[in-house]
Amino acid sequence: MPVNATQFKSALSHWGSGVTVITTRDAAHAPVGMTASAFASLSLEPPLVLFCLGLDSTGREAFVAAPGFTVHLLAAGQETLSARFAARGGDKFAGLEYGAGRRGPLLPGCLTVLECRTHAQLPGGDHIIMVGEVESVTVGDGEPLLYFRGRYRRFG
């Protein structure tokens, strides 16, 4: 019997994951960003990571056209930042202080930041699998923001 989207989503909500915000710039150099929990490391040599970009994502065209992107692994306490970039529409950067990165805006206070050159884009059902080669790493201190069963979580 085929699995429907509701069953599949419910089953995968039992997989705890970290929370990321991925940023880039569009053709006019305006900042673009989105929250993604579908993120993973892929290779050590070369250092590759991937995230899954929905075909209906508002920033899809910018990510597909950009030469790279920046991955922000969110720290515990950054639920508001995650929610801001998960929202559909609007200027997600309005009133937000951020730095200028090589591949996209740099968000403050993140646990880790990976600046990536786009290595490949692969079809993945209703998503595009974006593969990036990591060009620089900044590692902070603290605990990660986690997502499990539809809610933000923390260790402990």
Disulfide bonds with the S-S distance in Angstrom:
none
